[in-house]
C-alpha cells in the first residue's frame, strides 16, 4: 500500500468508495452515529432554515452520505471531493446534485459563488492541521453573509468517554489516534473568522468496547439535545458556525 502523506490522498485508492459505504452499512456504532446525525440535521434545518431557500455545498462529500440526505430539502445542491472512487459511489445516490471532483484548497473552482449552507462531515478531524486551516478559509470565502457552516468532530477529545481511549492508545500503546478537543475546534473557527453558535450531541453514550442498544443511544442523544453543554461532552458532536458578528459589524461600519 502506498504511503499517504496528506489526507487529500487518503481516499483515492481504487475501491475505497465502495469499502467506505460498506463500513457504514455494517459497523454498528457508525450506523448509530449516522442515525443520530440525521436527526440533528433535520432539527438544524427546522431551527435555522424554516421557510428559507437553501443553497447547499457539501465539501469533502465522499460517497454522498450527507448530500443524499439533504438534496431533496434544498434548492440547489453541490458536492465536491478530491477522490474519484468516492464520487463514483456518490453518483449512484445523488439525483439532482452537481458533483465536482476538485481540491478547492488548490483550485477554487467555485470562487465567486455563495452558499448559505456548507457541510463538511468527517473531514476536519482527519485532516492535518495545515489542511484544516486552508480548507476552512476557502469554505468561509464561499459562505453567504447569513449562512451556516455545519461540520462534525467525530473523536471529540473533550468527551469524558473519548479521553480514556485516547490516553490508552496514544500514551500507553504509543499508537496515533487522532482527536480534537472542543477548544481546538473553537480556535480553528476563530482563526477562520467564524463562531460556533450551537453544538448538537451525537454519541453521548459512547462506552469503551460496549455497543449500547441503538434505541437507547438515540433516546439519550435526543434528550441531551435539550441541554446546552451535552454536545461538548459527546463523542461526535455536530457544530453549527456562522460568520463572527463583530467582523461583519466592523465591515459594515467601514462602508
C-alpha positions, 0 to 999 in steps of 0.5 A, a space after each residue: 500500500 502506498 504511503 499517504 502523506 496528506 489526507 487529500 490522498 487518503 481516499 483515492 485508492 481504487 475501491 475505497 468508495 465502495 469499502 467506505 459505504 460498506 463500513 457504514 452499512 455494517 459497523 454498528 456504532 457508525 450506523 448509530 452515529 449516522 442515525 443520530 446525525 440525521 436527526 440533528 440535521 433535520 432539527 438544524 434545518 427546522 431551527 435555522 432554515 424554516 421557510 428559507 431557500 437553501 443553497 447547499 455545498 457539501 465539501 469533502 462529500 465522499 460517497 454522498 452520505 450527507 448530500 443524499 440526505 439533504 438534496 431533496 430539502 434544498 434548492 440547489 445542491 453541490 458536492 465536491 471531493 478530491 477522490 474519484 472512487 468516492 464520487 463514483 459511489 456518490 453518483 449512484 445516490 445523488 439525483 439532482 446534485 452537481 458533483 465536482 471532483 476538485 481540491 478547492 484548497 488548490 483550485 477554487 473552482 467555485 470562487 465567486 459563488 455563495 452558499 448559505 449552507 456548507 457541510 463538511 462531515 468527517 473531514 476536519 478531524 482527519 485532516 492535518 492541521 495545515 489542511 484544516 486551516 486552508 480548507 476552512 478559509 476557502 469554505 468561509 470565502 464561499 459562505 453567504 453573509 447569513 449562512 451556516 457552516 455545519 461540520 462534525 468532530 467525530 473523536 471529540 477529545 473533550 468527551 469524558 468517554 473519548 479521553 480514556 481511549 485516547 490516553 490508552 492508545 496514544 500514551 500507553 500503546 504509543 499508537 496515533 489516534 487522532 482527536 480534537 478537543 472542543 477548544 481546538 475546534 473553537 480556535 480553528 473557527 476563530 482563526 477562520 473568522 467564524 463562531 460556533 453558535 450551537 453544538 448538537 450531541 451525537 454519541 453521548 453514550 459512547 462506552 469503551 468496547 460496549 455497543 449500547 442498544 441503538 434505541 437507547 443511544 438515540 433516546 439519550 442523544 435526543 434528550 441531551 439535545 435539550 441541554 446546552 453543554 451535552 454536545 461538548 461532552 459527546 463523542 461526535 458532536 455536530 457544530 453549527 458556525 456562522 460568520 463572527 458578528 463583530 467582523 461583519 459589524 466592523 465591515 459594515 461600519 467601514 462602508 
